[in-house]
Amino acid sequence: MNTALIKPQWSPITIAAMVLGFIFFWPVGLLVLGYILWGERFGGSADKAQAYWNKGRDWCAPNQGRHHANRHNFAQSSSGNAAFDDYRAEQLRRLEEERARLDAEIEAFHEYMANLNKAKDREEFDRFMNERRGNRQGYDQNKPDNNGDNNGWGNGNNA
């Protein structure tokens, strides 16, 4: 026996509850709309609603992370045909070797780019230092000559 006060159907009471729910607090209106549309599946029972929820969750659970796990799941399952299983295992081994080779090439390329950037940085730094030294050398050349008198700042050969 269904003892629900509001049955999951389009009736004046459910429509009014939905409209009032949307007016006062929109999530309540959305819940009432969901109850009207899908309430028959639950049958008004909390146990049935929980079973329906678990069924949907179980359906979604195997799909989580399938892109990462499928690479190794193929090798573990059997098709029942030994020749095909051998062929599949060989192809998967070849693909894994190809993937490892490509990963090594990617690593080598990243290392090459790092060295290239390092060389570029070194070249820019050297250019900066040469320009800076050039400016300082120009300053040293314009310094007046004191005929060997350097006030003790020279090499000590005041002859």
JOBELLIN-V317808 format. One record per backbone hydrogen bond with DSSP energy under -0.5 kcal/mol. CO is the residue of the C=O (numbers start at 1). NH is the residue of the N-H. If there is no record, write none. Layout:
CO;NH
CO;NH
This chain:
1;3
5;7
7;9
9;11
11;15
12;16
13;17
14;18
15;19
16;20
17;21
18;22
19;23
20;24
21;25
21;29
25;28
25;29
26;30
27;31
28;32
29;33
30;34
31;35
32;36
33;37
34;38
35;39
38;41
38;42
39;42
39;43
39;44
42;45
45;49
46;50
47;51
48;52
49;53
50;54
51;55
52;56
53;57
54;58
55;59
56;60
57;61
58;62
60;63
60;64
61;64
63;66
65;68
65;69
66;70
69;72
69;73
70;74
72;76
73;77
80;82
81;85
82;86
83;87
84;88
85;89
86;90
87;91
88;92
89;93
90;94
91;95
92;96
93;97
94;98
95;99
96;100
97;101
98;102
99;103
100;104
101;105
102;106
103;107
104;108
105;109
106;110
107;111
108;112
109;113
110;114
111;115
112;116
113;117
114;118
115;119
116;120
117;121
118;122
119;123
120;124
121;125
122;126
123;127
124;128
125;129
126;130
127;131
128;132
129;133
130;134
131;135
132;136
133;137
134;138
135;139
136;140
137;141
138;142
140;143
146;149
148;150
150;153
156;158
157;159
